[in-house]
Amino acid sequence: MKNSMLLCTLVLTLEISGQAMAGPFGLEKGMTLKQIDNAQQVAPGKYKVASVPKPHSAFGSYIVQIGPQSGLCWIKGIGKDVGTSVYGLELKSAFNQMKEKLEHTYGMPEVIDRLLPGSIWNEPKDWMMALIKKERLLAAIWSEKSKATLPIDLRSVSLIASAMKTNFGYIAVEYSFINESDCDAEIAKQEDGAL
């Protein structure tokens, strides 16, 4: 009787600690395609996921990258559309709010907020157009370089602001695991096998 109670306690403890150690959105490095529900391929090695174990209300969809041997190596949470002015004020606000949330978990990031040299979209009212044309970058990156507090299996976390039109944009967060290089190489080799 005591042995079975001890075993039940041990199993329960392992389950709880496994849940506590779950990665971003409840996904973990190395997961296989079979372990991820309703994944639809969108590119070699990349899959759109209908749902994740731990969704966040700021994100409407998720993309994962999975290598044949290395498993899950990258996650992207794509934010819901943010209505904004041509000045991008509301998008910047959504970006800063998410950055603060991520800072609570990972510490301070390196923030990149710049207009590329030579861009004609250099007036304040051109902020969203510069983002659309990929001549402006607004990103926060948590990595070893920024002295972020990352779990042992994460290489970096990136928060990025993007736009499709001058009146709306979205934020996205990307998690790169330490197996991403192996994963990229496996997917490239698999794709090159079609030649």
N, C-alpha and C positions, 0 to 999 in steps of 0.2 A: 504494500500500500504506500509506504513512504517513498519507495523508488519510483512508483508511477506518478506520485504528486511532484517529486523532484524533477522528473522528466517533463511533465506538463509545464512546470514553472520555467524550466530551461528553454523549452520551445517557445513559450509566450515571450520570454525576455529576448530571445533571438529575433522573433517577429517584430517586436516593438523597436528594438535597436535597428533592425533593417529598414523599418519605415522612417526612423529618425535620420538615417544616413542616406535616404533616397536623394538623388541628385535633382537638378533643376526640373521643374514640372513633374516630379516623381519618376523621372527617367534616369537610368544609370549608364555610365560608360560600359561599353562592351555588350549591351543588350543586343539580341538577335532580332531579325525581322519578324520571326515567329512570336516573339515576346511583346511586340508592339501591335496593338489592335488597329484594324482598318487603315492600313498604310497603302497609299496609292502612289506609284512611281511617277515622278515628274521630271527626272533627269537620271543619268546613270548614278546609282548609289544614293539618290536623294528621293525622299518620300514625303508626301503631304499626309499628315496624321489627323484623322477626324477628331480624336479626343486624346487627352493625356491624363495620367492618373491624378495629377494635382494642377488643374487649370488655374489661370489668373484672369480676372475679369477685364484687364487691360488688353488682353490678346485674343484675337478672333480666330487665328489659325496657327499651325505649327508645321515646320519642315524639319526632318531629321536626315542625317547622313549615316549610312550603315555600310561598313566594309564586310566582304564575305567572311574573313577570318577575324578581323579586329572588332567587329560589331559597331555599336553606336559610338560615334566619335564627334558629332556636332549636332546642335539643336538651335533652331531659330524660332522664336516666338514673334509673330507678326501682329502688330497692334491694330486696333480698330481705327477707322477713319476719324481724323480730328478736323473738324471744320475750322478754318482760320482765315485771317485777313492776308493780303499780299505781303504784309510785314512779318508774317509768321508768328505772331505773338502767342496765339493759342497753342501752336505746335511746340514752340520753345517752352511754354509752361508745362505741357504734357511730358516733354523730354526731361525737364528739371525735376518734376515730381517723381518720375520713375528713377532718375539718377539718385535722388535722395533715398529712395527705398533700397536700391542696390547698394548704396554706400553703407547702410546699416548691416548688410551681410558681408560685403567684400572690402570695405574701407574706401579710401580715396582713389579715384581714377585719374588717368591722364585725360584731360578734356581738350578736344580739338574743335575749334570754332573759327573757321577762316574761309575767306573768299580766295579762290585761286588767282594767281597773278594773270593779268591781261583780260580778266572777265569784263564784259561790258555791263553785266548785271550788278553794278556796284552802288546803286542808290538804295536807301532803306526800303523803298516800295518795291524793289526788285528781289527782296530776300527769298521769296518762294520760287521765283523764276530761276534764280541762280541754283537753288536746290534741285529743281526739275532738270536743269541742263547739266547737273553734276559738276558745277563750277563752284559750289559752296559745300562745305563739310561741317556737320555738327555731329560729333561723336564723343563718347566717353569709353575709355578702355581700361579695364582692370587686368593687370598682368604682373609678372615679376618685376618688370621695369618700373611700374607705378607703385611697387611695394604693397600690392593688394594682398589681402588675407584670403587666399584661395584654398579650397580643399585640395588634397593631394592629387586627385585625378583630373582637376581642371587646369588647363594651360592659360586660358583667358576668357574674359566676359566682355562683350562689346555692346554698347547701346548706341543706336544710330537713328537719326531723323531723316526721313525721306518724303518726297512729294511726287504726286502724279499730275496735279493741277494746281493753279495758283490759289484755289480756295479750299483745298484740303490736302492733308498729309498724314503720315503715320510714323510711329516709332517701332523699332524692332530691337530685340535683344538676341544676341548670339552667344552660345556657350561652346567653346572649343576644348575638347578633352585632350589629354596627353597622348592619346593614340591617333590623333588626327592625321599626322604625317604618314603613318603606316596605312591608315584607311584610304587616304588619297592615292597612295601608290598602288594599293590593291585594286581600287576602282579603275584607275588609269590602265593597269595591266589587263584587267578584265575587258575594258572597252577596246583596247588595242588588239585584243584577240579576235575581234570581228573584222580586222583588216585582211 
